[in-house]
Amino acid sequence: MAAELKAWDAQAAFLAGEAKTAGEERAALKAAIEQRESESRALRSSIEELGQRLAAARAAAAAPAPAPPPTPPPVREISPEKLHASAMGSFRAEEYGQAVLEFNELVDKFPKHALASSAQYWIGEAYYRQRDFRQAQTEFQKLLDQYPESAQVPDALVKVGLSHRALRENTRAREAWERVVREHPTSNAAVQARSLLTALGAPAPRAR
């Protein structure tokens, strides 16, 4: 009987050892599986990140190149003749403000050109037509000062006198008209100046 109990104890001890060994193997296997799963997750994450980088690189390569900056328009080059013709068109259309701008552009850009004195005269005329007599005097005086040899000086003097008369400055009006008769006796402006002096009750002076 004692021998049989010993046999059972030995078998129980063997089974317990086997069970312990199996448990340890299961724990090792579980740890290996978890390690593999962790490595698999890391690998999938790396693949996804690589795919995102590749997609971004393809999108950047497919994006159109930025458009070149627009070419600035060429600088407008306009001749004195074209400026004068355009300004006269504005003047005849009674667009006096625009005419003044264009005539001024001509005078500023081409002060020595033959049309500059004409442009200066028509600036004064534009203000006169708008009944801005004080500014008209100023502009006509610029013609007299800057272009004293201009053929339009006699007409400018007549308009200076008319501007003075509109402002009730009759003495100065008479002086302007008398100057026309003295300095430009054969001009058409002198004929007009004599008539204006007669209407003013002043005798016309003798020509030089």
C-alpha positions as a Markdown table, in Angstrom:
| # | Residue | x | y | z |
|---|---|---|---|---|
| 1 | Met | 0.0 | 0.0 | 0.0 |
| 2 | Ala | 2.8 | 2.4 | 0.9 |
| 3 | Ala | 4.5 | 1.6 | -2.4 |
| 4 | Glu | 1.3 | 2.4 | -4.4 |
| 5 | Leu | 1.0 | 5.8 | -2.6 |
| 6 | Lys | 4.5 | 6.6 | -3.4 |
| 7 | Ala | 3.7 | 5.9 | -7.1 |
| 8 | Trp | 0.7 | 8.2 | -7.0 |
| 9 | Asp | 2.7 | 10.9 | -5.4 |
| 10 | Ala | 5.4 | 10.6 | -8.0 |
| 11 | Gln | 2.8 | 10.7 | -10.8 |
| 12 | Ala | 1.2 | 13.8 | -9.2 |
| 13 | Ala | 4.5 | 15.5 | -8.9 |
| 14 | Phe | 5.2 | 14.7 | -12.6 |
| 15 | Leu | 1.9 | 16.1 | -13.7 |
| 16 | Ala | 2.4 | 19.2 | -11.6 |
| 17 | Gly | 5.7 | 19.7 | -13.3 |
| 18 | Glu | 4.2 | 19.2 | -16.7 |
| 19 | Ala | 1.4 | 21.6 | -15.9 |
| 20 | Lys | 4.0 | 24.2 | -14.7 |
| 21 | Thr | 6.0 | 23.7 | -17.8 |
| 22 | Ala | 2.9 | 24.1 | -20.0 |
| 23 | Gly | 2.0 | 27.2 | -18.2 |
| 24 | Glu | 5.4 | 28.7 | -18.7 |
| 25 | Glu | 5.3 | 27.8 | -22.4 |
| 26 | Arg | 1.9 | 29.4 | -22.8 |
| 27 | Ala | 3.2 | 32.6 | -21.1 |
| 28 | Ala | 6.2 | 32.6 | -23.4 |
| 29 | Leu | 4.0 | 32.0 | -26.4 |
| 30 | Lys | 1.6 | 34.8 | -25.4 |
| 31 | Ala | 4.5 | 37.2 | -24.9 |
| 32 | Ala | 5.9 | 36.3 | -28.4 |
| 33 | Ile | 2.4 | 36.8 | -30.0 |
| 34 | Glu | 2.1 | 40.2 | -28.3 |
| 35 | Gln | 5.7 | 41.1 | -29.5 |
| 36 | Arg | 4.7 | 40.2 | -33.0 |
| 37 | Glu | 1.5 | 42.2 | -32.9 |
| 38 | Ser | 3.4 | 45.2 | -31.6 |
| 39 | Glu | 6.0 | 44.9 | -34.4 |
| 40 | Ser | 3.1 | 44.5 | -36.9 |
| 41 | Arg | 1.4 | 47.7 | -35.7 |
| 42 | Ala | 4.7 | 49.6 | -35.9 |
| 43 | Leu | 5.2 | 48.2 | -39.4 |
| 44 | Arg | 1.7 | 49.2 | -40.5 |
| 45 | Ser | 2.2 | 52.7 | -39.1 |
| 46 | Ser | 5.5 | 53.1 | -41.0 |
| 47 | Ile | 3.8 | 51.9 | -44.2 |
| 48 | Glu | 0.9 | 54.4 | -43.7 |
| 49 | Glu | 3.4 | 57.3 | -43.0 |
| 50 | Leu | 5.4 | 56.4 | -46.1 |
| 51 | Gly | 2.2 | 56.3 | -48.2 |
| 52 | Gln | 1.2 | 59.7 | -47.0 |
| 53 | Arg | 4.6 | 61.1 | -47.9 |
| 54 | Leu | 4.5 | 59.5 | -51.3 |
| 55 | Ala | 1.0 | 60.9 | -51.9 |
| 56 | Ala | 2.1 | 64.4 | -50.9 |
| 57 | Ala | 5.2 | 64.2 | -53.1 |
| 58 | Arg | 3.0 | 63.1 | -56.1 |
| 59 | Ala | 0.5 | 66.0 | -55.4 |
| 60 | Ala | 3.4 | 68.5 | -55.3 |
| 61 | Ala | 4.8 | 67.2 | -58.5 |
| 62 | Ala | 1.4 | 67.3 | -60.2 |
| 63 | Ala | 0.6 | 70.9 | -59.0 |
| 64 | Pro | 0.9 | 73.5 | -61.8 |
| 65 | Ala | 3.9 | 75.8 | -61.7 |
| 66 | Pro | 3.2 | 79.3 | -60.5 |
| 67 | Ala | 2.3 | 81.6 | -63.2 |
| 68 | Pro | 5.0 | 84.2 | -64.1 |
| 69 | Pro | 4.3 | 87.7 | -63.0 |
| 70 | Pro | 2.3 | 89.7 | -65.5 |
| 71 | Thr | 4.3 | 91.8 | -68.0 |
| 72 | Pro | 3.8 | 95.5 | -67.2 |
| 73 | Pro | 2.2 | 97.4 | -69.9 |
| 74 | Pro | 4.5 | 99.4 | -72.1 |
| 75 | Val | 5.0 | 103.0 | -71.1 |
| 76 | Arg | 2.7 | 105.2 | -73.1 |
| 77 | Glu | 4.7 | 107.3 | -75.5 |
| 78 | Ile | 2.6 | 110.1 | -77.0 |
| 79 | Ser | 3.8 | 112.9 | -79.3 |
| 80 | Pro | 3.1 | 116.6 | -78.8 |
| 81 | Glu | 1.0 | 116.6 | -81.9 |
| 82 | Lys | -1.2 | 113.8 | -80.6 |
| 83 | Leu | -1.5 | 115.5 | -77.2 |
| 84 | His | -2.5 | 118.8 | -78.8 |
| 85 | Ala | -5.1 | 117.1 | -81.1 |
| 86 | Ser | -6.6 | 115.2 | -78.2 |
| 87 | Ala | -6.8 | 118.3 | -76.0 |
| 88 | Met | -8.4 | 120.3 | -78.8 |
| 89 | Gly | -10.9 | 117.5 | -79.2 |
| 90 | Ser | -11.8 | 117.8 | -75.5 |
| 91 | Phe | -12.0 | 121.6 | -75.8 |
| 92 | Arg | -14.4 | 121.5 | -78.7 |
| 93 | Ala | -16.5 | 119.0 | -76.9 |
| 94 | Glu | -16.6 | 121.5 | -74.0 |
| 95 | Glu | -14.8 | 119.1 | -71.7 |
| 96 | Tyr | -12.7 | 121.9 | -70.4 |
| 97 | Gly | -11.3 | 120.2 | -67.4 |
| 98 | Gln | -10.0 | 117.3 | -69.5 |
| 99 | Ala | -8.6 | 119.8 | -72.1 |
| 100 | Val | -6.7 | 121.6 | -69.4 |
| 101 | Leu | -5.2 | 118.4 | -68.1 |
| 102 | Glu | -4.0 | 117.4 | -71.6 |
| 103 | Phe | -2.7 | 120.9 | -72.5 |
| 104 | Asn | -0.8 | 121.0 | -69.2 |
| 105 | Glu | 0.7 | 117.6 | -70.0 |
| 106 | Leu | 2.0 | 118.9 | -73.3 |
| 107 | Val | 3.5 | 122.0 | -71.7 |
| 108 | Asp | 5.1 | 120.0 | -68.9 |
| 109 | Lys | 6.6 | 117.3 | -71.1 |
| 110 | Phe | 7.5 | 119.4 | -74.2 |
| 111 | Pro | 8.0 | 123.0 | -72.9 |
| 112 | Lys | 10.2 | 123.9 | -75.9 |
| 113 | His | 8.0 | 122.4 | -78.6 |
| 114 | Ala | 6.4 | 124.8 | -81.1 |
| 115 | Leu | 2.9 | 123.6 | -79.8 |
| 116 | Ala | 3.7 | 124.4 | -76.2 |
| 117 | Ser | 2.7 | 128.1 | -76.5 |
| 118 | Ser | -0.5 | 127.2 | -78.3 |
| 119 | Ala | -1.3 | 124.7 | -75.5 |
| 120 | Gln | -0.7 | 127.5 | -72.9 |
| 121 | Tyr | -3.0 | 129.8 | -74.7 |
| 122 | Trp | -5.8 | 127.2 | -74.8 |
| 123 | Ile | -5.4 | 126.6 | -71.1 |
| 124 | Gly | -6.2 | 130.2 | -70.5 |
| 125 | Glu | -9.1 | 130.0 | -73.0 |
| 126 | Ala | -10.5 | 126.9 | -71.2 |
| 127 | Tyr | -10.7 | 128.8 | -67.9 |
| 128 | Tyr | -12.1 | 131.9 | -69.7 |
| 129 | Arg | -14.9 | 129.7 | -71.1 |
| 130 | Gln | -15.7 | 128.5 | -67.6 |
| 131 | Arg | -15.8 | 132.1 | -66.4 |
| 132 | Asp | -12.9 | 131.6 | -64.1 |
| 133 | Phe | -11.5 | 135.0 | -65.1 |
| 134 | Arg | -8.9 | 135.2 | -62.4 |
| 135 | Gln | -7.3 | 131.9 | -63.4 |
| 136 | Ala | -7.7 | 132.7 | -67.0 |
| 137 | Gln | -5.6 | 135.9 | -66.5 |
| 138 | Thr | -2.9 | 133.8 | -64.7 |
| 139 | Glu | -2.7 | 131.3 | -67.6 |
| 140 | Phe | -2.7 | 134.0 | -70.3 |
| 141 | Gln | 0.1 | 135.8 | -68.4 |
| 142 | Lys | 2.1 | 132.6 | -68.4 |
| 143 | Leu | 2.0 | 132.7 | -72.2 |
| 144 | Leu | 3.1 | 136.3 | -72.2 |
| 145 | Asp | 6.0 | 135.6 | -69.8 |
| 146 | Gln | 7.2 | 132.2 | -71.2 |
| 147 | Tyr | 6.5 | 132.6 | -74.9 |
| 148 | Pro | 6.7 | 136.3 | -75.7 |
| 149 | Glu | 7.4 | 135.5 | -79.4 |
| 150 | Ser | 4.3 | 133.4 | -79.8 |
| 151 | Ala | 1.9 | 134.5 | -82.6 |
| 152 | Gln | -0.9 | 134.1 | -80.0 |
| 153 | Val | 0.4 | 136.9 | -77.7 |
| 154 | Pro | -1.9 | 139.5 | -79.2 |
| 155 | Asp | -5.0 | 137.3 | -78.7 |
| 156 | Ala | -3.9 | 136.5 | -75.2 |
| 157 | Leu | -3.6 | 140.2 | -74.4 |
| 158 | Val | -7.2 | 140.8 | -75.7 |
| 159 | Lys | -8.4 | 138.0 | -73.4 |
| 160 | Val | -6.5 | 139.4 | -70.5 |
| 161 | Gly | -8.3 | 142.7 | -71.0 |
| 162 | Leu | -11.7 | 140.9 | -71.4 |
| 163 | Ser | -11.0 | 139.0 | -68.1 |
| 164 | His | -10.2 | 142.3 | -66.4 |
| 165 | Arg | -13.4 | 143.8 | -67.8 |
| 166 | Ala | -15.5 | 140.9 | -66.5 |
| 167 | Leu | -14.0 | 141.5 | -63.0 |
| 168 | Arg | -14.8 | 145.2 | -63.4 |
| 169 | Glu | -11.2 | 146.2 | -63.6 |
| 170 | Asn | -11.6 | 148.5 | -66.5 |
| 171 | Thr | -8.3 | 150.4 | -66.1 |
| 172 | Arg | -6.3 | 147.2 | -66.4 |
| 173 | Ala | -8.5 | 146.1 | -69.3 |
| 174 | Arg | -7.7 | 149.3 | -71.1 |
| 175 | Glu | -4.0 | 148.9 | -70.5 |
| 176 | Ala | -4.0 | 145.3 | -72.0 |
| 177 | Trp | -5.9 | 146.5 | -75.1 |
| 178 | Glu | -3.7 | 149.5 | -75.6 |
| 179 | Arg | -0.7 | 147.3 | -75.5 |
| 180 | Val | -2.2 | 145.2 | -78.3 |
| 181 | Val | -2.6 | 148.3 | -80.5 |
| 182 | Arg | 0.9 | 149.6 | -79.7 |
| 183 | Glu | 2.8 | 146.4 | -80.0 |
| 184 | His | 0.8 | 144.4 | -82.6 |
| 185 | Pro | -0.9 | 147.1 | -84.7 |
| 186 | Thr | -1.4 | 145.0 | -87.8 |
| 187 | Ser | -2.9 | 141.9 | -86.1 |
| 188 | Asn | -6.5 | 141.0 | -86.1 |
| 189 | Ala | -6.4 | 141.2 | -82.3 |
| 190 | Ala | -5.5 | 144.9 | -82.7 |
| 191 | Val | -8.7 | 145.5 | -84.7 |
| 192 | Gln | -10.7 | 143.9 | -81.9 |
| 193 | Ala | -8.8 | 145.8 | -79.2 |
| 194 | Arg | -9.6 | 149.2 | -80.9 |
| 195 | Ser | -13.3 | 148.3 | -80.9 |
| 196 | Leu | -13.1 | 147.4 | -77.3 |
| 197 | Leu | -11.3 | 150.6 | -76.4 |
| 198 | Thr | -14.0 | 152.6 | -78.2 |
| 199 | Ala | -16.7 | 150.8 | -76.4 |
| 200 | Leu | -14.9 | 151.6 | -73.1 |
| 201 | Gly | -14.7 | 155.3 | -74.1 |
| 202 | Ala | -11.0 | 155.3 | -74.4 |
| 203 | Pro | -9.0 | 156.5 | -77.5 |
| 204 | Ala | -6.9 | 153.9 | -79.2 |
| 205 | Pro | -3.1 | 154.7 | -78.8 |
| 206 | Arg | -0.8 | 155.2 | -81.7 |
| 207 | Ala | 1.1 | 152.2 | -83.0 |
| 208 | Arg | 4.8 | 152.1 | -82.5 |
